[in-house]
C-alpha cells in the first residue's frame, strides 16, 4: 500500500509542476483557435500519460531489483541538478 501512496504523491507533484512549463507556449499559440476547455483537457491528458507511464516504469524497475532503485535514484539526482 505504501507503493500507491508514493506513486500518487510523485504523480501529483510532477503533474502540477509540468502544467505550466513547456506546454504554456503551446497553449498560448492555440488559445485563439480552439476553446480553452479542449486545450486544457489535451494538456492534462498528455501530461497524465507522459508522466504516468514514466512513474509506472520507474516504480516497476525499482520493484524488480533493489540495485535498479539505487541507479534510478542517482540518475534522478543528476538529472535534477
C-alpha positions in Angstrom: 0.0 0.0 0.0 2.9 2.3 0.6 3.8 2.0 -3.1 0.5 3.6 -4.2 0.9 6.5 -1.7 4.4 7.4 -3.1 3.2 6.8 -6.6 0.3 9.3 -6.3 2.4 11.9 -4.4 5.0 11.8 -7.2 2.5 11.8 -9.9 0.5 14.8 -8.5 3.7 16.9 -7.9 5.0 16.2 -11.4 1.6 16.8 -13.0 1.1 20.2 -11.4 4.6 21.4 -12.0 4.6 20.4 -15.7 1.3 22.0 -16.5 2.9 25.5 -16.5 6.2 24.5 -18.1 6.8 23.8 -21.8 3.1 23.4 -22.6 2.4 27.0 -21.8 3.8 28.1 -25.2 1.6 25.6 -27.0 -1.5 26.7 -25.0 -0.8 30.3 -25.9 -0.4 29.5 -29.6 -3.7 27.6 -29.7 -5.8 29.9 -27.5 -7.2 31.9 -30.4 -8.1 28.8 -32.5 -9.7 26.4 -30.0 -11.8 26.5 -26.9 -10.0 26.8 -23.6 -11.6 23.6 -22.2 -10.4 21.5 -25.1 -6.9 22.9 -24.8 -6.7 22.3 -21.0 -8.1 18.8 -21.4 -5.5 18.0 -24.0 -2.7 19.3 -21.8 -3.9 17.3 -18.8 -4.3 14.2 -20.8 -0.9 14.4 -22.4 0.7 15.1 -19.0 -1.1 12.2 -17.4 0.1 9.7 -20.0 3.6 11.0 -20.3 4.4 11.3 -16.6 2.2 8.4 -15.6 4.0 6.0 -17.8 7.4 7.2 -16.7 6.4 6.8 -13.0 5.0 3.4 -13.6 8.1 2.3 -15.5 10.5 3.6 -12.8 8.4 2.1 -10.0 8.4 -1.2 -11.7 12.1 -1.2 -12.2 12.7 -0.4 -8.6 10.5 -3.3 -7.5 12.3 -5.8 -9.7 15.7 -5.3 -8.2 17.0 -3.1 -5.3 20.1 -2.2 -7.3 17.9 -0.7 -10.0 16.3 1.6 -7.4 19.8 2.9 -6.4 20.7 3.6 -10.0 17.4 5.3 -10.7 17.9 7.5 -7.6 21.3 8.6 -8.7 20.2 9.1 -12.2 17.3 11.2 -11.0 19.6 13.3 -8.8 21.9 14.1 -11.7 19.0 15.0 -14.0 17.5 17.2 -11.3 20.7 19.2 -11.0 
